[in-house]
Amino acid sequence: MIKTLAAQIKEFKKESVLTPIFMVLEVVFETLIPLMMASIIDDGVEAGNMRHIYMVGGCMIAAALGGLFCGIMGGKFGARASTGFARNLRQAMFDNIQSFSFSNLDKFSTAGLVTRLTTDVTNVQMAYQMLLRICFRAPVSMICAMSMAYFINARLASVYMVALVLLAIVLFFIIRRAMKYFQLAFPKYDELNASVQENVSAIRVVKAYVREDYETSKLKKASQAIYDIFLKAEKNVVLNMPVMQFTVYTCILLISWLGAKMIVHSELTTGELMSLMTYCMNILMSLMMVAMIFVMMSMSIASARRISEVLEEKSDLTNPDNPIYDVPNGDIEFRNVDFSYYKDESKAVLRDINLKIKAGETVGILGGTGSSKTSLVNLISRLYDVTKGSVLVGGHDVREYDMDSLRNQVAVVLQKNVLFSGTVLDNLRWGDANATEEECRRVCRLACADEFIEQMP
């Protein structure tokens, strides 16, 4: 899964590398500022040395500006990398969907594919941005702040270590419970989208049968299911902040109490105590960021799996090594054809079909609803492959042809009419992308459709 998704970073590798570098540099600048502040207090204010205050103060301003610059650049490159990654994911999924055979499409619902192209990609985009920025920043900030705290006073820094371990244990159990609910939430989006899609596409049927209330209740049910799952997840995640605040304030009280005693006994300076307080916030806020990363990652893992399912799905219809590009004539023949949608011969919808249709003949195939008339026709243009036997067009097995060439020369008029967004001319050119406007007008006259088309704006 990770390898499949990482392959879509493509031209945004540079931004993906520069983002964590700038985030680490920002942390370095931020870590130096409390040390400088301690120096100003101890060697400047208390010693009455204004020259030292100006000099170190200038260094603090430079460090702050350096951190600001690195933060801005990290945000800029992170946004570019994550949005580019999301764009590539959508494009790769859409391109792969276009290559799917009908049997591949049968594995996914339309609503499910829409959710993967929208909601799931957005979740992965946000997670990727957090991965590049916070996932590098938070651990480095924690390590740097902890190292500086031990450098200033190892005894007081041990308070942070104890708090860190206790907070990590509590956050682990909170996140573990929340992840379970997040993984259940996103498949529910498919049900919601399916309800909306069916209602909008069949709105005339809904109104004709006065089923608005039923459709409304169905949507409410799907929406309520998502609400209930996210509510359970957020009830766990919301505990992060009070636990975090309790730990921070406890550490501040302990550091203040123990630090004051050490200052009285000349074991610690006032500037060092202020630096330790600053590092306290850095350490615990970094851990909070790490916790939020895990929450976001738990939400995006389900989305990432669903995206990789589409990207890894390969069409089960492929061109032969040396395909035929021209169809000699319009002869069609079915030889001992069996066909099943489930690759299981016991569930075949067509059995032992033998049929010959000569070029120029008109043949009607009659049968009740569900008697596999459409399935039979779909085999001619190789929208599905036969389970057994062979279908010949122009004297050659359809599996010997280049699929694009075969479908360009075997016209299929589906029983369900579909109009794509665009002009009438755009829709007419689905039959031939290179057709001139005059050719399109001619076929409209032949179909007796020219009169009502001409009346359109």
Secondary structure, DSSP 8 states (H G I E B T S, - for coil): -HHHHHTT-GGGHHHHHHHHHHHHHHHHHHHHHHHHHHHIIIIIITTT-HHHHHHHHHHHHHHHHHHHHHHHHHHHHHHHHHHHHHHHHHHHHHHHHHT--HHHHTTS-HHHHHHIIIIIHHHHHHHHHHHHHHHHHHHHHHHHHHHHHHHH-HHHHHHHHHHHHHHHHHHHHHHHHHHHHHHHHHHHHHHHHHHHHHHHHTHHHHHHTT-HHHHHHHHHHHHHHHHHHHHHHHHHHTTHHHHHHHHHHHHHHHHHHHHHHHHHTTSS-HHHHHHHHHHHHHHHHHHHHHHHHHHHHHHHHHHHHHHHHHHH---S----SS-B-------EEEEEEEE-TTS-GGG-SEEEEEEEE-TT--------TTSSHHHHHHHHTTSS--SEEEEEETTEEGGGB-HHHHHHHS----SS----SS-HHHHHTTS-TT--HHHHHHHHHHTT-HHHHHT--
